[in-house]
């Protein structure tokens, strides 16, 4: 009985701290690249054009 309980408690059910750290680093890197793309001149102009067209649309 005691060995069964130890086996159940020893299971690997989630990420370890190093995996969380790597996930956070990857997410921050992706966010930085996405921010750079969205704030670039061409993309910014396109987004502003989309918003202007959406606001001026007749309903």
C-alpha positions, -999 to +999 in steps of 0.1 A: +000+000+000+027+024+009+046+018-023+015+024-044+010+057-027+046+067-033+043+058-070+012+080-073+028+109-056+059+107-077+041+111-110+052+139-133+020+158-139+033+193-149+061+214-160+092+220-139+105+255-131+130+254-160+103+246-185+082+275-172+112+297-176+118+286-212+081+291-219+082+326-205+113+335-225+098+322-257+066+341-251+085+374-244+106+369-275+074+363-296+058+394-280+088+415-289+088+404-325+051+409-328+054+444-313+082+453-337+061+441-367+029+458-356+047+492-349+065+492-382+055+519-406+038+498-432+018+476-408+008+506-387-005+524-418-025+494-429-040+490-394-049+527-393-065+523-427-086+493-416-098+512-385-107+543-406-127+522-430-145+504-402-154+536-385-166+553-417-188+523-428-225+529-431-248+506-411 
